[in-house]
C-alpha cells in the first residue's frame, strides 16, 4: 500500500484535528479542498483511515483513577476469550496480548480507588484469570495522540 508524502501530511493534519475541513487541511498541505477530499476518500477506501473520533479527557468526566493491570491466565485461554470477557467492562479501555510474564495487559479507568478495587476484583474472578498485578498511574507525563509519520 503506497502512501506518499502528501498522504502522510494529510493524515497528520487530520490526526491533529479530525474536524478540520478539507479546505483547512488543503491550506496546510498546499492542495485544493476537492483534491484533499479525493485523497481522504481513497485513504478511507483502502482502510488507512478507519474513522474519525472524539478525544475525551477521562479525568474531566469523573474517571480519575487510571491503572494498568497485568493478567496471568490459565494456559488454555486464547486472546479471543480474554477479549470477549474483558470488553464487557466499560472501565477497560484497551487490552493487549504482551510478551513477558503476563499474558494480557489491560488499561483501566475508574472513578476512584473503590471503583477500581471493585472492577479489579470482578476481573480477577473471571475463570481464566490465575492472578493479576496492577500498576496505578500517579501522573501521566506524556500522551501522544499524533504519530510521527
C-alpha positions, -999 to +999 in steps of 0.1 A: +000+000+000+017+032-012+013+063+009+031+093-004+044+123+015+012+143+007-010+115+021+012+115+053+008+152+057-030+149+053-032+121+078-011+142+103-033+172+098-064+150+104-049+134+135-042+168+149-078+179+142-103+153+129-129+180+125-107+202+102-124+210+069-109+198+036-102+234+028-083+239+061-063+207+055-057+218+019-043+251+031-019+233+054-007+208+027-010+231-004-039+213-021-074+223-031-103+211-009-116+187-036-081+172-040-079+166-003-113+150-003-103+127-031-072+116-012-091+112+021-118+091+003-090+069-012-073+065+022-106+055+037-114+030+009-080+014+015-085+013+052-056+036+061-082+059+077-108+039+095-128+067+110-130+099+129-135+102+166-137+125+196-110+126+223-123+128+258-103+135+289-114+108+314-105+129+344-128+157+333-157+131+331-150+119+367-129+089+359-097+100+378-081+067+386-060+051+359-042+018+361-026-009+340-035-045+350-015-075+340-035-107+337-018-140+342-041-165+325-046-203+326-027-219+297-058-228+277-070-192+274-070-176+240-067-139+232-102-141+218-116-155+250-099-127+271-112-101+247-148-115+248-148-113+286-130-080+293-149-060+267-179-063+290-161-039+314-165-003+303-136+006+326-112-014+303-103+010+275-076-011+260-064-047+261-032-062+247-016-096+245+020-090+255+054-106+259+070-112+293+055-129+323+019-117+319-004-128+292-025-097+288-022-061+297-054-040+304-056-003+305-083+006+331-100+039+341-123+041+372-140+069+391-120+063+423-100+037+442-131+019+454-144+017+419-111+004+407-109-022+435-144-034+426-135-038+389-102-054+397-120-079+420-145-087+392-118-092+366-098-113+390-128-136+395-130-144+357-125-181+353-094-177+331-075-154+354-049-171+376-037-138+391-033-101+384-007-074+390-017-038+389+002-005+385-016+027+393-008+058+373+001+087+396+006+114+369+006+109+331+037+126+318+032+122+281+003+111+259+008+111+222-023+110+200-004+121+169+020+096+154+050+109+135+050+095+100 
